[in-house]
Amino acid sequence: MNEAQLKMLKKWRARFKRAQIAQNESGVLCQKLNYWVGIPVIVLATIAGALTFSDLSAQYKLIPGFISVFAAVLASIQTFLKFSEKADLHRLAGGHFGELKKEIEFIINFPPEASVLENKIDDIRKRSDQLTKESPSAMSFAWKAASTETQDDNNAYSI
């Protein structure tokens, strides 16, 4: 393995690490948003159901209806934005970027023969391109946090 190949692999490793962190952080936020919207839906629907059969509904006939409508709106938002599905996709993408990162670490620490190395590098490049196309876009705050965390690696191995 020559110096240019080593430098390129280290740069790719830093990029995959950044993508892994960004995807995982995005997945965590999507899961939190799913809970932040889903739990109030359950609570509001329960309250609306209980109020419908209580004595208060006679005095305040509209309150159970307003609460039910608000719960329905939140449930619609949760269904439309698919936070849970997005969280799973981000976690899956983060895992794939992590696999590429580990594969590069293995190649750096245990360099194969030149012909095998070229094939491995080409395979990693192709898988990276495909993964980038198929992965959901990480949220901007996650990219910023990941960039900050991996900045030294990126600066050290710039080509």
FIBA-186809 format. One record per atom (N, C-alpha, C): residue in three letters; atom name; x, y, z. Coordinates in nm, 2 decimals. Atoms other than C-alpha are relative to their C-alpha. Last residue first. Example, Ala and Ser with C-alpha at 12.3 -4.5 7.8 and 13.67 -1.06 7.14 Angstrom:
// residues 2
residuo, atomo, x, y, z
Ser, N, -0.09, -0.11, 0.00
Ser, CA, 1.37, -0.11, 0.71
Ser, C, -0.08, 0.11, 0.08
Ala, N, 0.09, -0.12, 0.00
Ala, CA, 1.23, -0.45, 0.78
Ala, C, 0.09, 0.12, 0.00
***
This chain:
// residues 159
residuo, atomo, x, y, z
Ile, N, -0.08, 0.04, 0.12
Ile, CA, -0.58, 1.50, 0.00
Ile, C, 0.02, 0.13, -0.08
Ser, N, 0.05, -0.06, 0.13
Ser, CA, -0.70, 1.59, 0.34
Ser, C, 0.10, -0.03, -0.11
Tyr, N, -0.01, 0.08, 0.12
Tyr, CA, -0.59, 1.34, 0.60
Tyr, C, -0.05, 0.06, -0.13
Ala, N, -0.13, 0.07, 0.00
Ala, CA, -0.51, 1.55, 0.91
Ala, C, 0.02, -0.08, -0.13
Asn, N, -0.11, -0.10, 0.03
Asn, CA, -0.79, 1.80, 0.85
Asn, C, 0.13, -0.08, -0.02
Asn, N, 0.02, -0.06, 0.14
Asn, CA, -1.06, 1.53, 0.82
Asn, C, 0.12, 0.09, -0.03
Asp, N, -0.03, 0.10, 0.09
Asp, CA, -0.93, 1.34, 1.13
Asp, C, -0.01, 0.05, -0.15
Asp, N, -0.14, 0.02, 0.00
Asp, CA, -0.91, 1.66, 1.33
Asp, C, 0.04, -0.11, -0.10
Gln, N, -0.08, -0.10, 0.07
Gln, CA, -1.26, 1.76, 1.22
Gln, C, 0.15, -0.03, 0.00
Thr, N, -0.09, 0.06, 0.09
Thr, CA, -1.43, 1.43, 1.32
Thr, C, 0.10, 0.10, -0.07
Glu, N, -0.06, 0.12, -0.07
Glu, CA, -1.62, 1.55, 1.63
Glu, C, 0.11, -0.06, -0.09
Thr, N, -0.08, -0.05, -0.11
Thr, CA, -1.69, 1.89, 1.48
Thr, C, 0.07, -0.11, 0.06
Ser, N, -0.12, -0.07, 0.06
Ser, CA, -1.81, 1.74, 1.16
Ser, C, 0.09, 0.05, 0.10
Ala, N, -0.10, 0.10, 0.05
Ala, CA, -2.03, 1.50, 1.35
Ala, C, 0.12, 0.06, -0.06
Ala, N, -0.05, 0.07, -0.11
Ala, CA, -2.20, 1.78, 1.54
Ala, C, 0.11, -0.11, -0.04
Lys, N, -0.09, -0.09, -0.07
Lys, CA, -2.25, 1.98, 1.23
Lys, C, 0.07, -0.06, 0.12
Trp, N, -0.12, -0.02, 0.08
Trp, CA, -2.38, 1.69, 1.04
Trp, C, 0.10, 0.09, 0.06
Ala, N, -0.08, 0.12, -0.02
Ala, CA, -2.62, 1.61, 1.32
Ala, C, 0.13, 0.00, -0.08
Phe, N, -0.06, -0.01, -0.13
Phe, CA, -2.75, 1.97, 1.33
Phe, C, 0.09, -0.12, 0.02
Ser, N, -0.11, -0.10, 0.00
Ser, CA, -2.81, 1.95, 0.96
Ser, C, 0.07, 0.01, 0.13
Met, N, 0.04, -0.13, -0.04
Met, CA, -3.03, 1.63, 0.98
Met, C, 0.12, 0.09, 0.01
Ala, N, -0.01, -0.03, -0.14
Ala, CA, -2.90, 1.33, 0.79
Ala, C, -0.04, 0.14, 0.03
Ser, N, -0.09, -0.11, -0.04
Ser, CA, -3.03, 1.27, 0.45
Ser, C, 0.00, 0.02, 0.15
Pro, N, 0.07, -0.13, -0.02
Pro, CA, -3.18, 0.93, 0.41
Pro, C, 0.10, 0.11, 0.04
Ser, N, 0.02, -0.04, -0.14
Ser, CA, -2.95, 0.66, 0.28
Ser, C, -0.08, 0.13, 0.00
Glu, N, 0.12, 0.06, -0.06
Glu, CA, -3.00, 0.50, -0.07
Glu, C, -0.03, 0.05, 0.14
Lys, N, 0.12, -0.01, 0.08
Lys, CA, -2.77, 0.72, -0.28
Lys, C, -0.13, -0.04, 0.08
Thr, N, 0.03, -0.15, 0.00
Thr, CA, -2.50, 0.75, -0.02
Thr, C, -0.13, 0.03, -0.07
Leu, N, 0.05, -0.03, -0.13
Leu, CA, -2.51, 0.37, 0.03
Leu, C, -0.04, 0.15, 0.01
Gln, N, 0.14, 0.06, -0.01
Gln, CA, -2.47, 0.31, -0.34
Gln, C, -0.06, 0.04, 0.13
Asp, N, 0.09, -0.07, 0.09
Asp, CA, -2.17, 0.54, -0.36
Asp, C, -0.14, -0.04, 0.01
Ser, N, 0.01, -0.13, -0.06
Ser, CA, -2.01, 0.39, -0.05
Ser, C, -0.10, 0.08, -0.09
Arg, N, 0.10, 0.01, -0.11
Arg, CA, -2.07, 0.04, -0.18
Arg, C, -0.03, 0.13, 0.06
Lys, N, 0.14, 0.03, 0.06
Lys, CA, -1.90, 0.13, -0.51
Lys, C, -0.10, -0.01, 0.11
Arg, N, 0.05, -0.12, 0.07
Arg, CA, -1.60, 0.30, -0.33
Arg, C, -0.14, -0.02, -0.06
Ile, N, 0.04, -0.10, -0.11
Ile, CA, -1.56, 0.01, -0.09
Ile, C, -0.06, 0.12, -0.07
Asp, N, 0.13, 0.05, -0.06
Asp, CA, -1.56, -0.24, -0.38
Asp, C, -0.05, 0.10, 0.10
Asp, N, 0.11, -0.02, 0.10
Asp, CA, -1.30, -0.03, -0.57
Asp, C, -0.13, -0.05, 0.05
Ile, N, 0.03, -0.15, 0.01
Ile, CA, -1.08, -0.01, -0.26
Ile, C, -0.11, 0.03, -0.10
Lys, N, 0.07, -0.04, -0.12
Lys, CA, -1.11, -0.39, -0.21
Lys, C, -0.04, 0.15, 0.00
Asn, N, 0.14, 0.05, 0.00
Asn, CA, -1.03, -0.46, -0.57
Asn, C, -0.08, 0.04, 0.12
Glu, N, 0.07, -0.08, 0.10
Glu, CA, -0.72, -0.23, -0.56
Glu, C, -0.15, -0.05, -0.01
Leu, N, 0.03, -0.13, -0.06
Leu, CA, -0.61, -0.40, -0.23
Leu, C, -0.08, 0.09, -0.10
Val, N, 0.12, 0.02, -0.08
Val, CA, -0.64, -0.75, -0.38
Val, C, -0.04, 0.14, 0.06
Ser, N, 0.11, 0.03, 0.09
Ser, CA, -0.40, -0.65, -0.66
Ser, C, -0.13, -0.02, 0.08
Ala, N, 0.04, -0.12, 0.08
Ala, CA, -0.16, -0.48, -0.42
Ala, C, -0.12, -0.03, -0.09
Glu, N, -0.08, -0.02, 0.11
Glu, CA, -0.15, -0.76, -0.16
Glu, C, -0.05, 0.11, -0.09
Pro, N, -0.01, 0.11, 0.09
Pro, CA, -0.35, -0.70, 0.15
Pro, C, 0.10, 0.02, -0.11
Pro, N, 0.01, -0.03, 0.15
Pro, CA, -0.28, -0.44, 0.42
Pro, C, 0.01, -0.13, -0.08
Phe, N, -0.05, 0.13, 0.06
Phe, CA, -0.36, -0.56, 0.78
Phe, C, -0.01, 0.01, -0.16
Asn, N, -0.09, 0.07, -0.10
Asn, CA, -0.39, -0.24, 0.99
Asn, C, 0.05, -0.13, -0.06
Ile, N, -0.11, -0.08, -0.04
Ile, CA, -0.51, -0.02, 0.70
Ile, C, 0.09, -0.08, 0.10
Ile, N, -0.09, -0.01, 0.11
Ile, CA, -0.73, -0.29, 0.55
Ile, C, 0.13, 0.08, 0.04
Phe, N, -0.06, 0.13, 0.02
Phe, CA, -0.89, -0.36, 0.88
Phe, C, 0.10, 0.00, -0.11
Glu, N, -0.09, 0.01, -0.11
Glu, CA, -0.96, 0.01, 0.95
Glu, C, 0.08, -0.14, -0.01
Ile, N, -0.12, -0.08, 0.04
Ile, CA, -1.11, 0.03, 0.60
Ile, C, 0.10, -0.01, 0.12
Glu, N, -0.07, 0.07, 0.11
Glu, CA, -1.35, -0.26, 0.68
Glu, C, 0.13, 0.08, -0.04
Lys, N, -0.07, 0.11, -0.06
Lys, CA, -1.44, -0.10, 1.01
Lys, C, 0.08, -0.07, -0.11
Lys, N, -0.11, -0.05, -0.08
Lys, CA, -1.53, 0.23, 0.84
Lys, C, 0.08, -0.11, 0.06
Leu, N, -0.10, -0.05, 0.09
Leu, CA, -1.74, 0.05, 0.58
Leu, C, 0.12, 0.05, 0.07
Glu, N, -0.06, 0.12, 0.06
Glu, CA, -1.93, -0.14, 0.85
Glu, C, 0.11, 0.04, -0.10
Gly, N, -0.10, 0.06, -0.10
Gly, CA, -1.98, 0.19, 1.04
Gly, C, 0.07, -0.13, -0.05
Phe, N, -0.12, -0.09, 0.00
Phe, CA, -2.13, 0.35, 0.73
Phe, C, 0.10, -0.05, 0.10
His, N, -0.07, 0.03, 0.12
His, CA, -2.37, 0.05, 0.71
His, C, 0.13, 0.08, -0.01
Gly, N, -0.06, 0.13, -0.02
Gly, CA, -2.47, 0.09, 1.08
Gly, C, 0.08, -0.04, -0.13
Gly, N, -0.11, -0.02, -0.08
Gly, CA, -2.54, 0.46, 1.03
Gly, C, 0.08, -0.13, 0.02
Ala, N, -0.10, -0.07, 0.07
Ala, CA, -2.76, 0.38, 0.74
Ala, C, 0.13, 0.02, 0.08
Leu, N, -0.05, 0.09, 0.09
Leu, CA, -2.96, 0.13, 0.95
Leu, C, 0.12, 0.06, -0.09
Arg, N, -0.08, 0.10, -0.07
Arg, CA, -2.99, 0.37, 1.23
Arg, C, 0.06, -0.10, -0.09
His, N, -0.12, -0.07, -0.04
His, CA, -3.11, 0.65, 0.99
His, C, 0.09, -0.10, 0.08
Leu, N, -0.09, -0.02, 0.12
Leu, CA, -3.36, 0.41, 0.83
Leu, C, 0.13, 0.07, 0.03
Asp, N, -0.05, 0.13, 0.04
Asp, CA, -3.50, 0.30, 1.17
Asp, C, 0.09, 0.01, -0.12
Ala, N, -0.10, 0.03, -0.10
Ala, CA, -3.54, 0.66, 1.29
Ala, C, 0.07, -0.14, -0.04
Lys, N, -0.12, -0.07, 0.03
Lys, CA, -3.71, 0.74, 0.96
Lys, C, 0.11, -0.03, 0.10
Glu, N, -0.07, 0.06, 0.12
Glu, CA, -3.96, 0.46, 1.01
Glu, C, 0.13, 0.07, -0.03
Ser, N, -0.05, 0.13, -0.04
Ser, CA, -4.04, 0.58, 1.37
Ser, C, 0.07, -0.07, -0.12
Phe, N, -0.12, -0.01, -0.08
Phe, CA, -4.07, 0.94, 1.27
Phe, C, 0.06, -0.13, 0.03
Lys, N, -0.06, 0.13, -0.01
Lys, CA, -4.32, 0.87, 0.99
Lys, C, 0.13, 0.00, 0.08
Leu, N, -0.14, -0.03, 0.00
Leu, CA, -4.40, 1.24, 0.91
Leu, C, 0.08, -0.13, 0.03
Phe, N, -0.05, -0.06, 0.12
Phe, CA, -4.75, 1.16, 0.80
Phe, C, 0.15, 0.01, 0.00
Thr, N, 0.01, 0.10, 0.11
Thr, CA, -4.84, 0.91, 1.07
Thr, C, 0.06, 0.06, -0.12
Gln, N, -0.09, 0.11, -0.03
Gln, CA, -4.71, 1.14, 1.35
Gln, C, 0.00, -0.10, -0.11
Ile, N, -0.14, -0.05, 0.02
Ile, CA, -4.88, 1.44, 1.20
Ile, C, 0.10, -0.11, 0.02
Ser, N, -0.02, -0.02, 0.15
Ser, CA, -5.21, 1.25, 1.17
Ser, C, 0.14, 0.05, -0.03
Ala, N, -0.01, 0.14, 0.06
Ala, CA, -5.18, 1.13, 1.53
Ala, C, 0.02, 0.01, -0.15
Leu, N, -0.13, 0.05, -0.03
Leu, CA, -5.12, 1.49, 1.64
Leu, C, 0.03, -0.14, -0.05
Val, N, -0.09, -0.08, 0.08
Val, CA, -5.43, 1.61, 1.45
Val, C, 0.15, -0.05, 0.03
Ala, N, 0.01, 0.04, 0.14
Ala, CA, -5.64, 1.33, 1.59
Ala, C, 0.10, 0.07, -0.08
Ala, N, -0.07, 0.13, 0.00
Ala, CA, -5.53, 1.41, 1.95
Ala, C, 0.01, -0.05, -0.14
Phe, N, -0.14, -0.03, -0.01
Phe, CA, -5.63, 1.78, 1.88
Phe, C, 0.09, -0.13, 0.00
Val, N, -0.05, -0.06, 0.12
Val, CA, -5.96, 1.67, 1.75
Val, C, 0.15, 0.03, 0.01
Ser, N, 0.00, 0.10, 0.10
Ser, CA, -6.03, 1.45, 2.05
Ser, C, 0.06, 0.05, -0.13
Ile, N, -0.11, 0.08, -0.04
Ile, CA, -5.93, 1.73, 2.29
Ile, C, 0.01, -0.12, -0.10
Phe, N, -0.13, -0.07, 0.04
Phe, CA, -6.16, 1.97, 2.11
Phe, C, 0.12, -0.09, 0.03
Gly, N, -0.01, -0.01, 0.15
Gly, CA, -6.45, 1.71, 2.12
Gly, C, 0.13, 0.07, -0.04
Pro, N, -0.05, 0.13, 0.05
Pro, CA, -6.39, 1.63, 2.49
Pro, C, 0.01, 0.00, -0.15
Ile, N, -0.14, 0.03, -0.04
Ile, CA, -6.40, 2.01, 2.57
Ile, C, 0.04, -0.14, -0.05
Leu, N, -0.10, -0.01, 0.11
Leu, CA, -6.71, 2.09, 2.37
Leu, C, 0.14, -0.05, 0.03
Lys, N, 0.02, 0.10, 0.10
Lys, CA, -6.98, 1.96, 2.61
Lys, C, 0.11, 0.01, -0.11
Tyr, N, -0.09, -0.05, 0.10
Tyr, CA, -6.85, 2.15, 2.91
Tyr, C, 0.00, -0.10, -0.12
Gln, N, -0.02, -0.14, -0.01
Gln, CA, -7.13, 2.12, 3.16
Gln, C, 0.09, 0.06, -0.11
Ala, N, 0.13, -0.07, 0.01
Ala, CA, -7.27, 1.78, 3.05
Ala, C, 0.02, 0.15, 0.01
Ser, N, 0.04, -0.02, 0.14
Ser, CA, -6.92, 1.66, 2.97
Ser, C, -0.14, 0.06, -0.01
Leu, N, -0.05, -0.13, 0.05
Leu, CA, -6.81, 1.73, 3.33
Leu, C, -0.05, 0.02, -0.14
Asp, N, 0.10, -0.10, -0.03
Asp, CA, -7.03, 1.44, 3.46
Asp, C, 0.04, 0.14, -0.06
Ser, N, 0.01, -0.06, -0.14
Ser, CA, -6.80, 1.19, 3.30
Ser, C, -0.11, 0.10, 0.01
Phe, N, 0.09, 0.07, -0.09
Phe, CA, -6.85, 0.96, 3.00
Phe, C, -0.01, 0.06, 0.14
Thr, N, 0.12, 0.03, 0.07
Thr, CA, -6.70, 1.18, 2.73
Thr, C, -0.10, -0.07, 0.09
Leu, N, 0.09, -0.11, -0.01
Leu, CA, -6.44, 1.30, 2.97
Leu, C, -0.13, -0.02, -0.06
Ala, N, 0.05, -0.01, -0.14
Ala, CA, -6.28, 0.96, 3.00
Ala, C, -0.10, 0.11, 0.02
Gly, N, 0.09, 0.11, -0.02
Gly, CA, -6.26, 0.92, 2.62
Gly, C, -0.06, 0.00, 0.14
Ala, N, 0.12, -0.03, 0.07
Ala, CA, -6.11, 1.27, 2.58
Ala, C, -0.10, -0.11, 0.02
Ile, N, 0.07, -0.11, -0.07
Ile, CA, -5.86, 1.20, 2.86
Ile, C, -0.13, 0.03, -0.07
Thr, N, 0.05, 0.06, -0.13
Thr, CA, -5.75, 0.87, 2.70
Thr, C, -0.09, 0.10, 0.08
Ala, N, 0.11, 0.09, 0.04
Ala, CA, -5.72, 1.03, 2.35
Ala, C, -0.06, -0.07, 0.13
Leu, N, 0.12, -0.08, 0.04
Leu, CA, -5.52, 1.31, 2.50
Leu, C, -0.12, -0.09, -0.04
Val, N, 0.06, -0.07, -0.12
Val, CA, -5.28, 1.08, 2.69
Val, C, -0.12, 0.07, -0.04
Ile, N, 0.06, 0.10, -0.09
Ile, CA, -5.23, 0.85, 2.39
Ile, C, -0.06, 0.06, 0.12
Val, N, 0.12, 0.05, 0.07
Val, CA, -5.17, 1.14, 2.15
Val, C, -0.07, -0.10, 0.09
Pro, N, 0.11, -0.10, -0.02
Pro, CA, -4.94, 1.31, 2.40
Pro, C, -0.13, -0.05, -0.07
Ile, N, 0.05, 0.01, -0.14
Ile, CA, -4.73, 0.99, 2.40
Ile, C, -0.11, 0.10, 0.03
Gly, N, 0.08, 0.12, -0.02
Gly, CA, -4.70, 0.97, 2.02
Gly, C, -0.06, -0.01, 0.14
Val, N, 0.13, -0.01, 0.06
Val, CA, -4.58, 1.32, 1.95
Val, C, -0.09, -0.11, 0.04
Trp, N, 0.06, -0.13, -0.04
Trp, CA, -4.29, 1.34, 2.19
Trp, C, -0.13, 0.03, -0.07
Tyr, N, 0.06, 0.00, -0.14
Tyr, CA, -4.23, 0.97, 2.15
Tyr, C, -0.06, 0.13, 0.04
Asn, N, 0.11, 0.10, 0.00
Asn, CA, -4.19, 0.99, 1.77
Asn, C, -0.07, -0.01, 0.13
Leu, N, 0.12, -0.07, 0.06
Leu, CA, -3.99, 1.31, 1.80
Leu, C, -0.12, -0.10, 0.00
Lys, N, 0.05, -0.09, -0.10
Lys, CA, -3.75, 1.12, 2.03
Lys, C, -0.12, 0.07, -0.05
Gln, N, 0.06, 0.08, -0.10
Gln, CA, -3.71, 0.84, 1.77
Gln, C, -0.06, 0.08, 0.12
Cys, N, 0.13, 0.05, 0.06
Cys, CA, -3.65, 1.09, 1.50
Cys, C, -0.07, -0.08, 0.10
Leu, N, 0.09, -0.11, 0.00
Leu, CA, -3.38, 1.26, 1.72
Leu, C, -0.14, -0.04, -0.06
Val, N, 0.03, -0.03, -0.14
Val, CA, -3.20, 0.93, 1.79
Val, C, -0.11, 0.11, 0.00
Gly, N, 0.09, 0.11, -0.05
Gly, CA, -3.21, 0.84, 1.42
Gly, C, -0.05, 0.02, 0.14
Ser, N, 0.13, -0.03, 0.07
Ser, CA, -3.06, 1.18, 1.32
Ser, C, -0.10, -0.11, 0.04
Glu, N, 0.06, -0.11, -0.07
Glu, CA, -2.78, 1.12, 1.58
Glu, C, -0.14, 0.04, -0.06
Asn, N, 0.04, 0.04, -0.13
Asn, CA, -2.71, 0.78, 1.43
Asn, C, -0.07, 0.11, 0.08
Gln, N, 0.12, 0.09, 0.02
Gln, CA, -2.70, 0.91, 1.08
Gln, C, -0.06, -0.05, 0.13
Ala, N, 0.12, -0.09, 0.04
Ala, CA, -2.47, 1.20, 1.17
Ala, C, -0.13, -0.08, -0.01
Ile, N, 0.04, -0.08, -0.12
Ile, CA, -2.23, 0.97, 1.37
Ile, C, -0.13, 0.08, -0.04
Gln, N, 0.05, 0.09, -0.10
Gln, CA, -2.21, 0.72, 1.08
Gln, C, -0.06, 0.07, 0.12
Ala, N, 0.14, 0.04, 0.05
Ala, CA, -2.17, 0.99, 0.82
Ala, C, -0.06, -0.09, 0.10
Arg, N, 0.09, -0.11, -0.01
Arg, CA, -1.88, 1.14, 1.02
Arg, C, -0.14, -0.04, -0.04
Lys, N, 0.03, -0.02, -0.14
Lys, CA, -1.72, 0.80, 1.07
Lys, C, -0.09, 0.12, 0.02
Phe, N, 0.10, 0.10, -0.04
Phe, CA, -1.76, 0.73, 0.70
Phe, C, -0.03, 0.01, 0.15
Arg, N, 0.13, -0.04, 0.06
Arg, CA, -1.59, 1.06, 0.62
Arg, C, -0.11, -0.10, 0.04
Ala, N, 0.05, -0.12, -0.07
Ala, CA, -1.30, 0.99, 0.86
Ala, C, -0.14, 0.04, -0.05
Arg, N, 0.03, 0.05, -0.14
Arg, CA, -1.25, 0.64, 0.72
Arg, C, -0.06, 0.12, 0.08
Trp, N, 0.13, 0.06, 0.01
Trp, CA, -1.26, 0.79, 0.36
Trp, C, -0.05, -0.05, 0.14
Lys, N, 0.10, -0.10, 0.02
Lys, CA, -0.98, 1.02, 0.46
Lys, C, -0.14, -0.06, -0.01
Lys, N, 0.02, -0.07, -0.13
Lys, CA, -0.78, 0.74, 0.62
Lys, C, -0.10, 0.11, -0.02
Leu, N, 0.08, 0.09, -0.09
Leu, CA, -0.83, 0.53, 0.30
Leu, C, -0.03, 0.07, 0.13
Met, N, 0.13, 0.01, 0.05
Met, CA, -0.71, 0.82, 0.08
Met, C, -0.09, -0.08, 0.09
Lys, N, 0.06, -0.13, -0.03
Lys, CA, -0.40, 0.88, 0.29
Lys, C, -0.15, 0.00, -0.04
Leu, N, 0.02, -0.01, -0.15
Leu, CA, -0.32, 0.51, 0.28
Leu, C, -0.07, 0.12, 0.04
Gln, N, 0.11, 0.09, -0.03
Gln, CA, -0.37, 0.50, -0.10
Gln, C, -0.03, 0.00, 0.15
Ala, N, 0.13, -0.06, 0.05
Ala, CA, -0.15, 0.80, -0.14
Ala, C, -0.12, -0.08, 0.03
Glu, N, 0.04, -0.11, -0.09
Glu, CA, 0.12, 0.66, 0.09
Glu, C, -0.13, 0.07, -0.05
Asn, N, -0.08, -0.12, 0.00
Asn, CA, 0.15, 0.33, -0.10
Asn, C, -0.06, 0.11, 0.08
Met, N, 0.09, -0.12, 0.00
Met, CA, 0.00, 0.00, 0.00
Met, C, 0.09, 0.12, 0.00
***
